[in-house]
Amino acid sequence: QVHVTESGGGLVQTGGSLRLSCAASGDTFSNLAVGWYRQAPGKRPELVASITYGGLRDYADSVLGRFTISRDNAKNSVYLQMYNLKPEDTAVYYCVVGAKLATLEDGSWGQGTQVTVSS
């Protein structure tokens, strides 16, 4: 089981930026897929960005062009750089690490980090 920890959330004004970090335990991180989910109050978790072990990236339409996911396998870490934040980006953001993207939801979830965007 991989242990996952997120950090970097906070309160930011509309149009601002934040960088979320995800640190994972284990020595197989470079072979794993990673995704950032977010969950707003009363809504189901939404996958907003993902990156395969090979570095292939994918984004939800709602964040395309504003969010960038990257990984540093040497540090067992994944990052989510968020620009031009909007109030609708407000949510708890979770980092999830799994064997492959198709079953990512069944992977290891972090405790989440709150992102609040004020209007």
Secondary structure, DSSP 8 states (H G I E B T S, - for coil): ---EEEE--EEEETT--EEEEEEE-SS-GGGSEEEEEEE-TTS--EEEEEE-TT--EEE-TTTTTTEEEEEEGGGTEEEEEE-S--GGG-EEEEEEEES-GGGGGGSEE---EEEEEE-
